[in-house]
């Protein structure tokens, strides 16, 4: 049993040594990976900075003499990721701990993101109180704010670092009492305005013998699902809520990137897709909405979230994009359209009810979808129980035809 500590021994040796001693005192081995570029380590690591640089396809001398800070940090992050993967494969890494400011936070979390979900990952960072998405990405990284800078040991830093070290020890030293069943796993996407549909579909799928993993379609949620599909953890997809594409197209804050809707198609696994919450683009508080969008229709979801209604023109473009994504799929694929509303607030009497905008989306999908993608249209809104039942029955039929369904 061992914890890997990733840090810069040229600048943070005192703090890293303290974390090492706390962990060793609990009877857990420690493997220190040095990612310092500026100077020599204060003590001998288990994996040297030179080895990390070589794992990234470069040399420490080159990074010191010819690279700027940004290039050096990127290279050491790539090298640390390769080292972490190797140590995990060799059974040397049971958990990982990082300590540092912005530089080592970038390096250490790059390594953490290369490890599978479930491997304990703790990062003590001066950056943990701000926007952590660039560091966490779609992985289960626990970030602990250091409060003070990680520069020397004092009554504050000792407590914070010790808590983090003991936290990692607790994770690696204890087997969670979690029941694991060998059932086919379905990835699902949900937003607040598609919750009734997803909850109904989830219960139906689980009653048929499937396990479900629901992802909040907030950008990182979509990225996480795509990543787990690529890793082979997800066997089929019920992609109810494709709203992240509206943010990607229009410039909202919850984009999952241009690769959203790619993974299932490339993997060839069954997928049933819908148009959930494509009526909206997401922003933060109302005052944070860019001035270019003044005059548009807004709905204040809560003090931190402002929704903007998509236009017919935007919806037509979204229809083309989604059709292209589904046309590229190599596995069984269906698109199910809720003709009476694509979200909880896109129904008659609600703020985003706009039949013209929805028609633009549906027309573009029909016109651009290939014939080998099954198209189902239902005269219900997305949260109608009958719509959820259609989604589930379609996906279940695909799963069983592919030999991926639950055992009878």
N, C-alpha and C positions, 0 to 999 in steps of 0.2 A: 504494500500500500504506500503510495507516494504522491505528494503534492509538488507540482512544478511551479516555481516562482519565476516570473519574467520581469526583469528590471535592468536598470542601467547601473552597473557596478562602479562606473567611473564617477557618478554623481550621487547615487542613493545607496551606497554600500551599508551605511550605518542602519538605515531603515530596513533594508532587505535582510541584513543579518539578524536584526531583531525579530522579524517575521519568521525567519528560518528557525530561530531558537525556540520561539513559542510553539511552533508546529512540532519540532523534534521532541520537546518536553512532553508532548502528548503521545509519544511512541509512534509517530508517523514519519516516514522518510521524506526527505526534501531533495529535489533536483533543481538547481538554480541555472537558469538560462540568462546569460549576460547579453544585453542588446545595446550596450553603451558604445558610442562611436568616438567620443571626443578624447578619451584618455584611457590609461591602463586601469584594470580592475583593482580594487583595494584588497580583494582576496580571490582565490582561485574558484571559478565557477565549475559546474559540471559540464555545461556546454558553453564554449567561449564565444565572444562576439565575432571572432574570425570564422568560426564554424557556422554561425548564423548568416553572416554575409555570404559565405560560400554556398549555403543552401538556397540563397536568392540569386545565384549565378554571378556574383561579383566578388570583390575582395574588400577587406577592411581598409587596406591602404588606399584603394581607389576612393572609397567613400570619404575617407579623411582628407585626401589631398585634392580630389577633383569634383566632388559632389556638393551641391548646396544642401541645406538642412532638410528641405522637403524631399529631395531625391533620396537622401540617406535614410530618413524615417520610413519612406515607402519601401525601400529595399530591405531594411531590417524587419519591417512588418511582414513582408513576404517570406523572408528567411525564418522568422519566428513561427509563422504558420506552418511551414514545411517541417520544422523541427518538432513542433507540437504534435502534428499528425503522426510523425514517425514514432515519437515517444509513446503516443497512445496506442498505436498499432503493436508496439513492442511490449505493452503492458506496464510501462514505466510511469505513465501519467494516469492517475485516478481523479485528479482535480487540478485546477490551475488558479493561481493568485497573481494579480498584478498590482503594482504600486507606482504612482507617478503623477506627473503633470500632464500637459497636453501631448507632449511627445511620446512618452511611454504609454499613455492611455491609448493613443493611436496604434502603437506597435503591439501592445499586449492584447488589445481587443481584436486586432486583425488575426492574431493567433487563436484567440478564443472562438471567433466566428468560423474557423476552419474545423472545429471539433463538433462531434454530433450533439444533438439535443440530449440532455440528460447528464452529460459530463459536468460536474460542478465547476462553475466559472465565477470568480469574484474579482472585481476591479475596484481598488481604492483609488479615488481620483479627485483632483481639484476641479474636474470638469463635470462631475456627477450631478451638480445642482442646476445645470443648464439643459440644452438640447442634447439628449443622449442618443438620438436615433442614428447618427453616423457611427457611433461606437457599438451599439447593441445590434443594430440591423434586425435580422429575423432570428436571432439566437437567444437562448435563455441565460443571458449575462446579468449577474447581479452587480449593480454599481453602487458603491458606498461613497458618499461625499466625505472628503478628508477634513473638512471644516477649515483647518489651517493648511498652509502649504506643506508639502512633504519635503521638509528641509530641516533635518536634525530631529533628535528625539526629545520630547518634552512630555509633561503630564497629559496633554491632549493627544498628541500623535501616538504615544504608546498605547493609550486606551483604544483609539480607533483602529490602529493596525492590529493590536491583539484581538479585538473583536472579529475583525475580518479573518485573521488566521485561524481562530478557533471556529469560526463559521465554516470555513473550508474543511477543517478537521471533522466537524460534526457531519458534514455531508458525505465525506469519503469513508468515514468509519462506521456508518450506520446504513444498513440495508432498509430501504423504505418498505413498509408493509402494504404494498400496492398490488392489487389483484390484476393480473395480466391474462387476458383471454385471447386466444388465437382466432380472431374474427376478421373478416374483410373490413377494411377501414375506408370510410367515405369522408372526404374533405368537403366542408360546406362554408359558404360565405354569408355573413349577416350584417345588417345595419339596424339601427333602432327602428327605422321605418319599414323594415322587412322582417322584423322579429316574429310576428305571428306565423308567417309562412314557414320560416326556418324551424321554429319550435315544433310546429305540427309535423313537418317533414322529418325532423330528427326523431321524434317519437315513433313515427311509422317505420322508419328505417331500422331503428333499434328493435322494434317488435318483430321484424323480419330476420333478425340475427346479425345485423351489421353493427360495427362500432363507428361512432361519428366523432369528428373533430371539427368544431365550429371556429372559424376565423373572423375576427371583426375587420370589416373591409375599410380599414383606416390607412391604407398604404403599406405599413409594415405587416398588417395581417395578410394582405394579398401576397406580399413578397414571401412571407413565411410559408404559406400554402404552396406556392410555386416551388420553393426550395425543398419542401418535404416530398412533393411529387417527384422531383428529380432524384431524391435519395431513395425512392422506392417505398417509402413509409405509407403512402396513400395509394389505395387500389382503385378508387373511382371518385368522381367529383360531381357534386351537386352545387354548381356555381350560380346560386340564386341572385347574388348581389354583385354586379359588375360595375358599380358606381365609380370605382377608382379610375376607370378610363375617362370619365367626365373630368376628373381633376387633372389627369395627364393631358388631355386635349386643351382644356380651357385655361389651366393655370391655377387650380386649387391647391390646397395644402395637403391633401391626402392621396397623392398619386402613388401607385405601386410601380411606376416605370413602364417603358414601352414593351417589356417582356411579359407583362400581365396577359394571361390567357394562352401562353405558349406551352407551358410544361406538360399539361395533360395531353395535348395534341401530339407533342414530340414523343412522349412516353407510350402513346397508343392505348391509354387506358380509357374506359368508358367515361363520358362526361355528358351531363345534361346542364345546359346553360340557360339563364334568363336575363332579364333586363332590369333587375332590381336597382332602384334609386339612381338610374341614369337621368332622372329629372332634376338632379341637383349637383352643384359644385360646392365644395366645402372651404370655408375660411374660418379664421379665428373670431375674436370679438368683432362686433359690427364696425367699430372704428378702424379695424385692421384691413378691411376690404380695400384693395387697390382702387384708386380714383378712376381708373379707366372703366370700371364697372358701374359707376354711378348712373342711376336711372334704370337699372335692372330690377327685377322682382326678387325680393329677399324674404327669408323666413328665419327669425331668430330662434334657433333650436334650444339654446340655453346661453347663459352669459359668455361662454367660451367658444360657442360654435354658431356660425352664421351660414345659412344655406342660400345659394343663388340658383334660381330656376334656369335650366338650360333652354336655349332657343330652338326653334325648328331647324335653323341652319346648323347649329352644333349637333343636334340629334341626328340629322341626316349624315353628317360626317362620322358620328359615333357608330351609326348603323353600318357604314362601309368598313370601318376599322374592325368591328367585331365579326362581321361576315368574313373578312379576309382571314382573321385569326382562326375561325372555326373551319373554313375551307382547307386550311393547311393541316388539320388534324389527321393523324394516321389511324386513329381508333374510332369506335362508334361514338357518334356525336349527335345530340339533338338540341334544338333551340326551341324553348317553350315561351310563348308570348302571352302576357296578361293584357288583353285588349281594353279592359276597363280601368286600368291604372297600374303604374309601375312602382308606386310606393304608397305609404299610408297617407301622405298629404297630396297625392296625385289622383284623388277620387273626387267625384262631384261634391261641391260644397267646401272643399279644402283649398288651402292657399295655392298649391302648385297644380291644380287641375287645369290642364291645357291639352284638349284633344288634338289641336293642330300640331303641337310639338311632338306628342306621342305618335301621331300618324306619320310624321316625317321620319321618325326612328324606325317604325315598323315597315314603312315603304322601302327605305334604304336597305333594311335587312332582307326583305323579300327579293328585291331586285338583284342583290349581290351574292346571295347565298347559293352555293352549289347544290345540285340535286341529291348528292350523297349525304348531305346533312339533313337529318329529319327535322321538319318544321311543323310545330304544333301551335295552333292559335286557340285560345280559350276566351270566351266572353265573360271573364271574371276579372277582378283586380288581383294583384299579386298575393294578397293576404287572405284570399278566400280558401277555405279548407279543400274545396274541390281542386283548386290549382296545385296546392301542395301534394295532394294525392296523385295527380297526373305526373308531377315531377318524380315522385318516388316510384310509381309503377313503371315509368319509362326507364329510369336508371336501373331498377331491379331487373327488368327484362334484359337490358344490355349486359349487366354483370353476370347473370346466369348463363346467357348465351356465350359469354367469353370464358366460362368456367371459373368465374371469380366470386360467385354468389355463396352465401352461407350453406353449410351442409344441411341436407334435409333431416 
